[in-house]
Amino acid sequence: MYEKTFPNKRFQHTLAFLEKHITKDESILDLGVDNPFSKIMRTQGFSVENTGGEDLDLNYSSVRNSKAQVVTAFEIFEHLIAPFNILQEIKATKLVASIPMRLWFSPAYRSKTDLWDRHYHEFEDWQFDWLLEKAGWEIKDSAKWTNPVKKIGIRPLLRSFTPRYYIVYAERKNS
């Protein structure tokens, strides 16, 4: 459905999952600076504001001060040292979050040129679920998908059938 519009499979799956759970009249705070996917959400009719690039391990003001009904976090939590803290601080009652999953055949991602573009965590699905539940969220739905690459080799073959991305829709417990 979105194949011709969006640059990759991840965006297609993410948007379909978001549209399944969030209406376009709900306001969204997207964790992270303005990015290609927040622009896609806006072009699809969602009302989205982004955080300002602050260190979300140390500065929670954006989520504390936001009046958004929904928080989205697409491939953000793996970059944080302590994602539990920001998850507890979120005032919104709905959360849509995705992570790249830990792959047993590949080390955690670490950019050699960008000090911020590194993964401190690469979760298995059960670890991410546990993190969300301990932070006060109840998972209502989840999905996984693969990320095949057009290369030859053992790792590319494994990527064709091993899920790489995990997404959840959660609601604040007792909300």
N, C-alpha and C positions, 0 to 999 in steps of 0.2 A: 504494500500500500504506500509506503514512504520511500521505496527503493530508488526512485528517480530524483527525489527531492533532497535527501540527506546523504552526507558523504560516507557514512559507514554503518555497518550493522548495529553497532553499539547505540548510535543515536536513534535508529529505527526502533529497536527494542525498548529503549528508555522512554521515548515519547509514547509508544503504545501503552506501556505500563502506567505512565503518568496519567494519560487520558482515561484509563480504566478506573482510576481511583480519585482523581482530583477534577473538580469542575472548574470551568474557566472564570467563574465569578468568585472563586476563592483566591485570596492574595497569597503570594509565595515569596519567602525569603530564601534565596539560593546562596548557600555557603560557598564562598570563594568570589574572586573578582569576576566582572563581566567576562563571559567566555562564549565560544561558539554555540554551546547548547543553551545557555540562557537567552541568546538571541533567537534560537529556533523556538524556544517556548513562547517568546513574545510574538513572533510571526504567526504562531498557531493560536494566538488569542489569550494567552495566560498573562496575568498581571504579576511581573517579576521584578524584585529589587535584589541586588547582590550586596554581599558584605564588601568592605573596602580594602581588603588585602591585609588586614591586621592579623597578627599571630593568634589564631583561635585556640591555641594551647594556653595562652596567657590573658587574652582580652575577650571577654564575653559580652561586651556592651552591645554589639550588633544584634545578638539574639535576645538579650534582656530588654532592649528598647524597641524591638520590632513588634508591630501589631499584626503581622502576617498570621494567617490561619494555618499555613502549611510551611514547613521547612523542607527544602530539597538539598541533598548533599550527594553530588555525583562524583565519585572518585576523589573524595576529600579526606575521609577518616584515616586512610592508610598513611597519609602524610603527617598526621598528628602524633605526638608522643603520648598524649593522654586524651583520647577521644571521649572517654567516659564523662569528663568534666563538662564539655560543651553540650553533650547530649542531655545532661541533667539540667542545664541552664535554659534550654529551649522552652519558650512559653507557648508556642503553637501547639495545637492538639493533634496535628497530623505530620507525619514524616515520610518522605520518599527518599531512600538512600541507596546508592549502589557502590560496590567496591570491586576492585580486581581481586580475584581469588588467588590464594597461595597455590602455586603449581609445584608439585613435588619434583619435577624435572627441570626447574628453572629457578635461579636465585632471585631474591627480592630486587626490584628495580632500583637502580642508583645512577642518577645522571652524573657524569664526570665533569660537566660544565656548569650546571645550575645547582647551587647548594640547597635550594628549597624543593627541587623536583626529585625527591627521593621518597621511598616507601619505608617508613619505620615499621609498619605492620603490613603484612599480607595475610588476611584472615582465611580460615576455612569457614564454610557457611555456619556451622554450629558455634564457632567462636564469635562471629558477628551477631548472631541471634542472642547469645548469652550476654554480650556487651549491651545490646539494646534493652533486653529484659531487665538487667541489673540497673540500668539508668532510668527505668520507669516507663518503658515502651512495651506495648503488646503488638506483636507481629500479626497482621491480618492476612497478608498475602506475600508471596515471594516468587522469584523466577531466576533461572540461570540460562546463560547462553555461551556458546563457544566463540572463539576469535581466530578462525583459521587464517593463515598467512600464505601468500603465493610464493613459497620457497620450497626447496627440496631438502629433506633431511629428517632425522628422527623427531626433533622438537616440532617442526612444522606438522608432521604427521600426527603427533600427540595432540597438538592444538586443534586439529580438525574434529576431535571428538571429546576433548576434556573441557568442561565448562571453565571459562575464564572470568566471566562477570556474574555477579550476584546482586539482585535488587530486591528491596523489601518495601512494603507499605506497612507502616505501624501507626498506632494511635496511642496517645498518652493514656496510661492506665488510670482508671477512675475519672475519665473525662466525659 
